[in-house]
Amino acid sequence: MVFKKNNKALPINNVLDVQQKLFGFENFNHGKAKKRNSKTRSRTKETQSKFDVGDYKDPQLRISDEYTNKYYIDEDGIVGSLNPICPKCNSRKVTKWDIYSKNVISEEYCGEILIRRYYCKRCKKTFITNLNDYFDSHSNISNSLKEKSWQIKELDWTSLRNIAKFYNIFYGINISHETVRKTLIVVEGNEIDFKLPKLSGYYGYDAQWIKINKKWRFRHALYDIVQRMPIAELFAEEESNEDVYYLINKYTEPKNRTAIVTDTKPGYDNVMHKLKFKRHQYCVFHFKLNLNKLIKDEINAKKRKLKQKLENTYPDMAKSLIDDQIKEELKPLKNEIRYALQLIYYIFKENSFEKANSYIQLIKANMIHFPVFIKEYIQKTFLPYYKSYLYYLEKPYKNKLDDTNNKTEGYFRATMPKGQKRKFRTFKGIINQIYHRGNGFIKNQKEKQKKQKPKRSMQKFI
Ligand SMILES: [Zn+2]
């Protein structure tokens, strides 16, 4: 916003000075400001604008063209508002008051600027020229310079120290990595809103625990599976289905809740029902995962039992012989398992809802040949809900709804890889990291979709 007049090179004044005072400008020049204060107040209204600016060296600043309709710089080099309005009562009946000094860092200018303070005749309060277009109220670094650090974080996992070095390389500006850390704080609370302009109505929900400094947070994410972009995230101290409801309810419109994919954790079904989703698809991958784990546990338990029995019966039997014997005895069970899995998994290879549905009858009729533990598991956890595993085949959800929660899980992996977690000391740090990575993720998706020919399901989002 503020440019130095007639300068060809980038003006960088007192950068080292500035660095130490970053984010501390509230108290900066307190003495000087006070001195000005008393002088100003003693003056009459007519001469108020022509007070002594102390030891301020006018750096010959000018306002850049895009802001000349909002701000001006007077003959003393003080930045004022062309249309000052009291932020407390919105009154325009204001007069010039004293000045306020702020050290700023921007691409165009680094150094001190003097800002006009106004007095509101109506509510008797003072306020300073609102420079929020350019500087956040508690920051000395220009917004556009701050955004550079966000953009770098959106790209990869560059360290704070390296980002500080980039500022030096590109702008000749020295700022500390601690300052970079502060510029990266955008999200103050425990929620991230990615502010997608439109949602598809097709979502994925997933959650994971994150541990930082021996403390845990439960990370919830809501994801648009058609646009392939994150919608919102929530970081909670405990795992609770109320938070699941809260997040999805807050970030989706009731009329825009077509379908959602989740894993089969107890309680999700109630939440999605309460949210009035037309379809709640269970993640097929998780079903397979659970079934495989069940089988593995069963086989291991059988193995242990057999081993003990053999060792007790034949104390002198060689270890390798015992292993061979176990293998032999497990063969029939393994064959039964293979048969059952083939039959079960075949459902998910069908590509029509009707066919897959009719296949369920086949499974029911053949379950007598399944190992008992699989039969019981299927009867208890699959058959009562099998449709919830097959909605992805049903029209009109087909090709938009997924059979797994892979997209949301992929987003989790991209925004919080295991190896990166230990780099963070605070949840604020990690939440903001996820925020920047999420925004990078969204940008990448937009670029990809621009390059691709729009698919039918994507058309309305481009
Ligand atoms: Zn006022």
Boltz pocket constraint, residues with backbone or C-beta under 6 A from the ligand:
constraints:
  - pocket:
      binder: B
      contacts: [[A, 86], [A, 87], [A, 88], [A, 89], [A, 90], [A, 91], [A, 120], [A, 121], [A, 122], [A, 123], [A, 124], [A, 125]]
      max_distance: 6.0
